[in-house]
Amino acid sequence: MLITTSQFSPDALDYVTRIEKKIVLIDGEKLAELMIDYGIGVTIDVSYEIKRLDADYFEEEL
């Protein structure tokens, strides 16, 4: 696994597709996505709650 906060060159991306051993390249954008997805090194700044009407609550029982 190779991680960079930048980007990999086209040659590097091509190289890992041609070699026998599996190498995972994680660039800065993917690294940021993983950090957000797994809550590593980030905090919640704003949270929103969206509510919808529960029609079942208002139905009359027979």
PDB file of N, CA, C and O in Angstrom:
ATOM      1  N   MET A   1       0.851  -1.153   0.000  1.00  0.00           N
ATOM      2  CA  MET A   1       0.000   0.000   0.000  1.00  0.00           C
ATOM      3  C   MET A   1       0.903   1.223   0.000  1.00  0.00           C
ATOM      4  O   MET A   1       1.844   1.324   0.787  1.00  0.00           O
ATOM      5  N   LEU A   2       0.598   2.141  -0.893  1.00  0.00           N
ATOM      6  CA  LEU A   2       1.323   3.409  -0.961  1.00  0.00           C
ATOM      7  C   LEU A   2       0.309   4.534  -0.795  1.00  0.00           C
ATOM      8  O   LEU A   2      -0.713   4.570  -1.480  1.00  0.00           O
ATOM      9  N   ILE A   3       0.603   5.446   0.117  1.00  0.00           N
ATOM     10  CA  ILE A   3      -0.298   6.558   0.404  1.00  0.00           C
ATOM     11  C   ILE A   3       0.441   7.861   0.160  1.00  0.00           C
ATOM     12  O   ILE A   3       1.600   8.018   0.542  1.00  0.00           O
ATOM     13  N   THR A   4      -0.253   8.794  -0.485  1.00  0.00           N
ATOM     14  CA  THR A   4       0.278  10.136  -0.664  1.00  0.00           C
ATOM     15  C   THR A   4      -0.838  11.141  -0.407  1.00  0.00           C
ATOM     16  O   THR A   4      -2.013  10.837  -0.612  1.00  0.00           O
ATOM     17  N   THR A   5      -0.472  12.323   0.036  1.00  0.00           N
ATOM     18  CA  THR A   5      -1.473  13.375   0.192  1.00  0.00           C
ATOM     19  C   THR A   5      -1.644  14.127  -1.125  1.00  0.00           C
ATOM     20  O   THR A   5      -2.476  15.028  -1.230  1.00  0.00           O
ATOM     21  N   SER A   6      -0.867  13.759  -2.107  1.00  0.00           N
ATOM     22  CA  SER A   6      -0.924  14.393  -3.422  1.00  0.00           C
ATOM     23  C   SER A   6      -1.624  13.449  -4.398  1.00  0.00           C
ATOM     24  O   SER A   6      -2.630  12.829  -4.054  1.00  0.00           O
ATOM     25  N   GLN A   7      -1.095  13.341  -5.600  1.00  0.00           N
ATOM     26  CA  GLN A   7      -1.649  12.446  -6.613  1.00  0.00           C
ATOM     27  C   GLN A   7      -0.542  11.576  -7.167  1.00  0.00           C
ATOM     28  O   GLN A   7       0.635  11.927  -7.095  1.00  0.00           O
ATOM     29  N   PHE A   8      -0.931  10.427  -7.727  1.00  0.00           N
ATOM     30  CA  PHE A   8       0.037   9.551  -8.377  1.00  0.00           C
ATOM     31  C   PHE A   8       0.113   9.903  -9.856  1.00  0.00           C
ATOM     32  O   PHE A   8      -0.879  10.299 -10.468  1.00  0.00           O
ATOM     33  N   SER A   9       1.296   9.755 -10.413  1.00  0.00           N
ATOM     34  CA  SER A   9       1.486  10.054 -11.832  1.00  0.00           C
ATOM     35  C   SER A   9       0.781   8.988 -12.678  1.00  0.00           C
ATOM     36  O   SER A   9       0.533   7.882 -12.198  1.00  0.00           O
ATOM     37  N   PRO A  10       0.463   9.314 -13.922  1.00  0.00           N
ATOM     38  CA  PRO A  10      -0.126   8.308 -14.813  1.00  0.00           C
ATOM     39  C   PRO A  10       0.764   7.076 -14.954  1.00  0.00           C
ATOM     40  O   PRO A  10       0.265   5.956 -15.062  1.00  0.00           O
ATOM     41  N   ASP A  11       2.079   7.283 -14.952  1.00  0.00           N
ATOM     42  CA  ASP A  11       3.006   6.145 -15.052  1.00  0.00           C
ATOM     43  C   ASP A  11       2.874   5.221 -13.838  1.00  0.00           C
ATOM     44  O   ASP A  11       2.902   4.000 -13.988  1.00  0.00           O
ATOM     45  N   ALA A  12       2.731   5.791 -12.642  1.00  0.00           N
ATOM     46  CA  ALA A  12       2.584   4.983 -11.431  1.00  0.00           C
ATOM     47  C   ALA A  12       1.276   4.202 -11.470  1.00  0.00           C
ATOM     48  O   ALA A  12       1.242   3.021 -11.124  1.00  0.00           O
ATOM     49  N   LEU A  13       0.195   4.866 -11.892  1.00  0.00           N
ATOM     50  CA  LEU A  13      -1.098   4.189 -11.992  1.00  0.00           C
ATOM     51  C   LEU A  13      -1.038   3.050 -12.997  1.00  0.00           C
ATOM     52  O   LEU A  13      -1.610   1.987 -12.759  1.00  0.00           O
ATOM     53  N   ASP A  14      -0.357   3.257 -14.111  1.00  0.00           N
ATOM     54  CA  ASP A  14      -0.207   2.216 -15.133  1.00  0.00           C
ATOM     55  C   ASP A  14       0.659   1.074 -14.622  1.00  0.00           C
ATOM     56  O   ASP A  14       0.353  -0.094 -14.861  1.00  0.00           O
ATOM     57  N   TYR A  15       1.731   1.402 -13.924  1.00  0.00           N
ATOM     58  CA  TYR A  15       2.673   0.397 -13.429  1.00  0.00           C
ATOM     59  C   TYR A  15       2.003  -0.634 -12.521  1.00  0.00           C
ATOM     60  O   TYR A  15       2.241  -1.833 -12.662  1.00  0.00           O
ATOM     61  N   VAL A  16       1.165  -0.170 -11.590  1.00  0.00           N
ATOM     62  CA  VAL A  16       0.554  -1.110 -10.644  1.00  0.00           C
ATOM     63  C   VAL A  16      -0.439  -2.045 -11.325  1.00  0.00           C
ATOM     64  O   VAL A  16      -0.761  -3.099 -10.776  1.00  0.00           O
ATOM     65  N   THR A  17      -0.930  -1.682 -12.506  1.00  0.00           N
ATOM     66  CA  THR A  17      -1.835  -2.589 -13.226  1.00  0.00           C
ATOM     67  C   THR A  17      -1.067  -3.672 -13.973  1.00  0.00           C
ATOM     68  O   THR A  17      -1.636  -4.699 -14.342  1.00  0.00           O
ATOM     69  N   ARG A  18       0.231  -3.441 -14.197  1.00  0.00           N
ATOM     70  CA  ARG A  18       1.026  -4.379 -14.988  1.00  0.00           C
ATOM     71  C   ARG A  18       1.879  -5.339 -14.168  1.00  0.00           C
ATOM     72  O   ARG A  18       2.430  -6.289 -14.725  1.00  0.00           O
ATOM     73  N   ILE A  19       2.003  -5.122 -12.873  1.00  0.00           N
ATOM     74  CA  ILE A  19       2.879  -5.986 -12.072  1.00  0.00           C
ATOM     75  C   ILE A  19       2.075  -7.106 -11.428  1.00  0.00           C
ATOM     76  O   ILE A  19       0.857  -7.015 -11.271  1.00  0.00           O
ATOM     77  N   GLU A  20       2.788  -8.162 -11.062  1.00  0.00           N
ATOM     78  CA  GLU A  20       2.150  -9.345 -10.482  1.00  0.00           C
ATOM     79  C   GLU A  20       1.660  -9.091  -9.051  1.00  0.00           C
ATOM     80  O   GLU A  20       0.566  -9.518  -8.683  1.00  0.00           O
ATOM     81  N   LYS A  21       2.453  -8.413  -8.269  1.00  0.00           N
ATOM     82  CA  LYS A  21       2.085  -8.139  -6.874  1.00  0.00           C
ATOM     83  C   LYS A  21       1.019  -7.060  -6.816  1.00  0.00           C
ATOM     84  O   LYS A  21       1.009  -6.137  -7.630  1.00  0.00           O
ATOM     85  N   LYS A  22       0.128  -7.183  -5.855  1.00  0.00           N
ATOM     86  CA  LYS A  22      -0.962  -6.224  -5.700  1.00  0.00           C
ATOM     87  C   LYS A  22      -0.490  -5.033  -4.870  1.00  0.00           C
ATOM     88  O   LYS A  22      -0.070  -5.197  -3.724  1.00  0.00           O
ATOM     89  N   ILE A  23      -0.561  -3.850  -5.442  1.00  0.00           N
ATOM     90  CA  ILE A  23      -0.228  -2.619  -4.739  1.00  0.00           C
ATOM     91  C   ILE A  23      -1.453  -1.710  -4.790  1.00  0.00           C
ATOM     92  O   ILE A  23      -2.019  -1.478  -5.858  1.00  0.00           O
ATOM     93  N   VAL A  24      -1.852  -1.205  -3.645  1.00  0.00           N
ATOM     94  CA  VAL A  24      -2.977  -0.286  -3.569  1.00  0.00           C
ATOM     95  C   VAL A  24      -2.428   1.122  -3.450  1.00  0.00           C
ATOM     96  O   VAL A  24      -1.628   1.417  -2.562  1.00  0.00           O
ATOM     97  N   LEU A  25      -2.863   1.989  -4.353  1.00  0.00           N
ATOM     98  CA  LEU A  25      -2.436   3.387  -4.326  1.00  0.00           C
ATOM     99  C   LEU A  25      -3.573   4.224  -3.754  1.00  0.00           C
ATOM    100  O   LEU A  25      -4.693   4.194  -4.265  1.00  0.00           O
ATOM    101  N   ILE A  26      -3.285   4.967  -2.697  1.00  0.00           N
ATOM    102  CA  ILE A  26      -4.281   5.838  -2.074  1.00  0.00           C
ATOM    103  C   ILE A  26      -3.764   7.271  -2.184  1.00  0.00           C
ATOM    104  O   ILE A  26      -2.773   7.646  -1.557  1.00  0.00           O
ATOM    105  N   ASP A  27      -4.473   8.066  -3.008  1.00  0.00           N
ATOM    106  CA  ASP A  27      -4.054   9.459  -3.184  1.00  0.00           C
ATOM    107  C   ASP A  27      -4.727  10.342  -2.143  1.00  0.00           C
ATOM    108  O   ASP A  27      -5.507   9.865  -1.319  1.00  0.00           O
ATOM    109  N   GLY A  28      -4.422  11.613  -2.188  1.00  0.00           N
ATOM    110  CA  GLY A  28      -4.934  12.546  -1.188  1.00  0.00           C
ATOM    111  C   GLY A  28      -6.449  12.584  -1.118  1.00  0.00           C
ATOM    112  O   GLY A  28      -7.017  12.628  -0.027  1.00  0.00           O
ATOM    113  N   GLU A  29      -7.116  12.566  -2.273  1.00  0.00           N
ATOM    114  CA  GLU A  29      -8.578  12.615  -2.299  1.00  0.00           C
ATOM    115  C   GLU A  29      -9.177  11.362  -1.657  1.00  0.00           C
ATOM    116  O   GLU A  29     -10.104  11.455  -0.852  1.00  0.00           O
ATOM    117  N   LYS A  30      -8.644  10.189  -2.014  1.00  0.00           N
ATOM    118  CA  LYS A  30      -9.137   8.935  -1.432  1.00  0.00           C
ATOM    119  C   LYS A  30      -8.817   8.877   0.059  1.00  0.00           C
ATOM    120  O   LYS A  30      -9.626   8.388   0.848  1.00  0.00           O
ATOM    121  N   LEU A  31      -7.655   9.368   0.448  1.00  0.00           N
ATOM    122  CA  LEU A  31      -7.274   9.394   1.858  1.00  0.00           C
ATOM    123  C   LEU A  31      -8.266  10.239   2.656  1.00  0.00           C
ATOM    124  O   LEU A  31      -8.692   9.838   3.739  1.00  0.00           O
ATOM    125  N   ALA A  32      -8.632  11.403   2.126  1.00  0.00           N
ATOM    126  CA  ALA A  32      -9.605  12.270   2.802  1.00  0.00           C
ATOM    127  C   ALA A  32     -10.959  11.569   2.913  1.00  0.00           C
ATOM    128  O   ALA A  32     -11.606  11.641   3.958  1.00  0.00           O
ATOM    129  N   GLU A  33     -11.395  10.892   1.847  1.00  0.00           N
ATOM    130  CA  GLU A  33     -12.665  10.146   1.878  1.00  0.00           C
ATOM    131  C   GLU A  33     -12.637   9.075   2.966  1.00  0.00           C
ATOM    132  O   GLU A  33     -13.598   8.936   3.723  1.00  0.00           O
ATOM    133  N   LEU A  34     -11.554   8.326   3.049  1.00  0.00           N
ATOM    134  CA  LEU A  34     -11.441   7.270   4.060  1.00  0.00           C
ATOM    135  C   LEU A  34     -11.445   7.851   5.467  1.00  0.00           C
ATOM    136  O   LEU A  34     -12.064   7.290   6.371  1.00  0.00           O
ATOM    137  N   MET A  35     -10.757   8.973   5.656  1.00  0.00           N
ATOM    138  CA  MET A  35     -10.725   9.610   6.974  1.00  0.00           C
ATOM    139  C   MET A  35     -12.128  10.039   7.393  1.00  0.00           C
ATOM    140  O   MET A  35     -12.514   9.864   8.549  1.00  0.00           O
ATOM    141  N   ILE A  36     -12.887  10.599   6.458  1.00  0.00           N
ATOM    142  CA  ILE A  36     -14.256  11.031   6.757  1.00  0.00           C
ATOM    143  C   ILE A  36     -15.146   9.819   7.018  1.00  0.00           C
ATOM    144  O   ILE A  36     -15.904   9.804   7.988  1.00  0.00           O
ATOM    145  N   ASP A  37     -15.058   8.805   6.158  1.00  0.00           N
ATOM    146  CA  ASP A  37     -15.900   7.613   6.303  1.00  0.00           C
ATOM    147  C   ASP A  37     -15.684   6.903   7.637  1.00  0.00           C
ATOM    148  O   ASP A  37     -16.635   6.404   8.238  1.00  0.00           O
ATOM    149  N   TYR A  38     -14.436   6.859   8.101  1.00  0.00           N
ATOM    150  CA  TYR A  38     -14.119   6.116   9.318  1.00  0.00           C
ATOM    151  C   TYR A  38     -13.912   7.017  10.539  1.00  0.00           C
ATOM    152  O   TYR A  38     -13.554   6.532  11.612  1.00  0.00           O
ATOM    153  N   GLY A  39     -14.135   8.321  10.381  1.00  0.00           N
ATOM    154  CA  GLY A  39     -14.057   9.240  11.511  1.00  0.00           C
ATOM    155  C   GLY A  39     -12.673   9.376  12.097  1.00  0.00           C
ATOM    156  O   GLY A  39     -12.521   9.522  13.310  1.00  0.00           O
ATOM    157  N   ILE A  40     -11.659   9.331  11.249  1.00  0.00           N
ATOM    158  CA  ILE A  40     -10.276   9.431  11.721  1.00  0.00           C
ATOM    159  C   ILE A  40      -9.749  10.829  11.425  1.00  0.00           C
ATOM    160  O   ILE A  40      -9.696  11.243  10.267  1.00  0.00           O
ATOM    161  N   GLY A  41      -9.361  11.552  12.461  1.00  0.00           N
ATOM    162  CA  GLY A  41      -8.789  12.875  12.287  1.00  0.00           C
ATOM    163  C   GLY A  41      -9.797  13.933  11.879  1.00  0.00           C
ATOM    164  O   GLY A  41      -9.414  15.000  11.400  1.00  0.00           O
ATOM    165  N   VAL A  42     -11.073  13.653  12.061  1.00  0.00           N
ATOM    166  CA  VAL A  42     -12.120  14.619  11.707  1.00  0.00           C
ATOM    167  C   VAL A  42     -13.115  14.732  12.855  1.00  0.00           C
ATOM    168  O   VAL A  42     -13.233  13.821  13.676  1.00  0.00           O
ATOM    169  N   THR A  43     -13.828  15.853  12.909  1.00  0.00           N
ATOM    170  CA  THR A  43     -14.899  16.014  13.881  1.00  0.00           C
ATOM    171  C   THR A  43     -16.131  16.542  13.158  1.00  0.00           C
ATOM    172  O   THR A  43     -16.022  17.168  12.104  1.00  0.00           O
ATOM    173  N   ILE A  44     -17.297  16.288  13.729  1.00  0.00           N
ATOM    174  CA  ILE A  44     -18.542  16.769  13.146  1.00  0.00           C
ATOM    175  C   ILE A  44     -18.673  18.250  13.458  1.00  0.00           C
ATOM    176  O   ILE A  44     -18.598  18.657  14.617  1.00  0.00           O
ATOM    177  N   ASP A  45     -18.867  19.046  12.429  1.00  0.00           N
ATOM    178  CA  ASP A  45     -19.006  20.482  12.592  1.00  0.00           C
ATOM    179  C   ASP A  45     -20.479  20.868  12.703  1.00  0.00           C
ATOM    180  O   ASP A  45     -20.863  21.625  13.595  1.00  0.00           O
ATOM    181  N   VAL A  46     -21.295  20.348  11.798  1.00  0.00           N
ATOM    182  CA  VAL A  46     -22.725  20.639  11.789  1.00  0.00           C
ATOM    183  C   VAL A  46     -23.465  19.343  11.480  1.00  0.00           C
ATOM    184  O   VAL A  46     -23.035  18.557  10.635  1.00  0.00           O
ATOM    185  N   SER A  47     -24.557  19.132  12.158  1.00  0.00           N
ATOM    186  CA  SER A  47     -25.377  17.949  11.921  1.00  0.00           C
ATOM    187  C   SER A  47     -26.807  18.390  11.672  1.00  0.00           C
ATOM    188  O   SER A  47     -27.306  19.295  12.341  1.00  0.00           O
ATOM    189  N   TYR A  48     -27.469  17.757  10.713  1.00  0.00           N
ATOM    190  CA  TYR A  48     -28.841  18.099  10.368  1.00  0.00           C
ATOM    191  C   TYR A  48     -29.751  16.907  10.633  1.00  0.00           C
ATOM    192  O   TYR A  48     -29.379  15.756  10.405  1.00  0.00           O
ATOM    193  N   GLU A  49     -30.945  17.206  11.115  1.00  0.00           N
ATOM    194  CA  GLU A  49     -31.950  16.173  11.328  1.00  0.00           C
ATOM    195  C   GLU A  49     -33.110  16.489  10.403  1.00  0.00           C
ATOM    196  O   GLU A  49     -33.655  17.592  10.440  1.00  0.00           O
ATOM    197  N   ILE A  50     -33.486  15.531   9.580  1.00  0.00           N
ATOM    198  CA  ILE A  50     -34.583  15.715   8.645  1.00  0.00           C
ATOM    199  C   ILE A  50     -35.728  14.813   9.093  1.00  0.00           C
ATOM    200  O   ILE A  50     -35.554  13.606   9.263  1.00  0.00           O
ATOM    201  N   LYS A  51     -36.885  15.408   9.280  1.00  0.00           N
ATOM    202  CA  LYS A  51     -38.047  14.656   9.740  1.00  0.00           C
ATOM    203  C   LYS A  51     -39.072  14.574   8.623  1.00  0.00           C
ATOM    204  O   LYS A  51     -39.146  15.453   7.764  1.00  0.00           O
ATOM    205  N   ARG A  52     -39.854  13.519   8.644  1.00  0.00           N
ATOM    206  CA  ARG A  52     -40.936  13.356   7.697  1.00  0.00           C
ATOM    207  C   ARG A  52     -42.188  12.994   8.472  1.00  0.00           C
ATOM    208  O   ARG A  52     -42.110  12.480   9.588  1.00  0.00           O
ATOM    209  N   LEU A  53     -43.317  13.257   7.891  1.00  0.00           N
ATOM    210  CA  LEU A  53     -44.588  12.977   8.522  1.00  0.00           C
ATOM    211  C   LEU A  53     -44.832  11.469   8.538  1.00  0.00           C
ATOM    212  O   LEU A  53     -44.660  10.801   7.518  1.00  0.00           O
ATOM    213  N   ASP A  54     -45.230  10.937   9.681  1.00  0.00           N
ATOM    214  CA  ASP A  54     -45.536   9.523   9.823  1.00  0.00           C
ATOM    215  C   ASP A  54     -47.046   9.354   9.656  1.00  0.00           C
ATOM    216  O   ASP A  54     -47.806   9.521  10.610  1.00  0.00           O
ATOM    217  N   ALA A  55     -47.473   9.023   8.442  1.00  0.00           N
ATOM    218  CA  ALA A  55     -48.896   8.912   8.121  1.00  0.00           C
ATOM    219  C   ALA A  55     -49.580   7.830   8.955  1.00  0.00           C
ATOM    220  O   ALA A  55     -50.763   7.959   9.268  1.00  0.00           O
ATOM    221  N   ASP A  56     -48.873   6.783   9.315  1.00  0.00           N
ATOM    222  CA  ASP A  56     -49.459   5.706  10.129  1.00  0.00           C
ATOM    223  C   ASP A  56     -49.909   6.223  11.491  1.00  0.00           C
ATOM    224  O   ASP A  56     -50.873   5.705  12.054  1.00  0.00           O
ATOM    225  N   TYR A  57     -49.257   7.195  12.011  1.00  0.00           N
ATOM    226  CA  TYR A  57     -49.591   7.754  13.317  1.00  0.00           C
ATOM    227  C   TYR A  57     -50.995   8.363  13.315  1.00  0.00           C
ATOM    228  O   TYR A  57     -51.693   8.343  14.329  1.00  0.00           O
ATOM    229  N   PHE A  58     -51.390   8.896  12.180  1.00  0.00           N
ATOM    230  CA  PHE A  58     -52.667   9.604  12.092  1.00  0.00           C
ATOM    231  C   PHE A  58     -53.818   8.731  11.567  1.00  0.00           C
ATOM    232  O   PHE A  58     -54.956   9.194  11.503  1.00  0.00           O
ATOM    233  N   GLU A  59     -53.540   7.496  11.199  1.00  0.00           N
ATOM    234  CA  GLU A  59     -54.609   6.620  10.706  1.00  0.00           C
ATOM    235  C   GLU A  59     -55.503   6.194  11.847  1.00  0.00           C
ATOM    236  O   GLU A  59     -55.031   5.916  12.949  1.00  0.00           O
ATOM    237  N   GLU A  60     -56.801   6.141  11.579  1.00  0.00           N
ATOM    238  CA  GLU A  60     -57.771   5.698  12.586  1.00  0.00           C
ATOM    239  C   GLU A  60     -57.835   4.190  12.590  1.00  0.00           C
ATOM    240  O   GLU A  60     -57.760   3.543  11.546  1.00  0.00           O
ATOM    241  N   GLU A  61     -57.973   3.645  13.777  1.00  0.00           N
ATOM    242  CA  GLU A  61     -58.133   2.196  13.896  1.00  0.00           C
ATOM    243  C   GLU A  61     -59.599   1.855  13.719  1.00  0.00           C
ATOM    244  O   GLU A  61     -60.467   2.594  14.185  1.00  0.00           O
ATOM    245  N   LEU A  62     -59.888   0.751  13.054  1.00  0.00           N
ATOM    246  CA  LEU A  62     -61.270   0.321  12.838  1.00  0.00           C
ATOM    247  C   LEU A  62     -61.775  -0.508  13.971  1.00  0.00           C
ATOM    248  O   LEU A  62     -62.923  -0.952  13.947  1.00  0.00           O
TER     249      LEU A  62
END
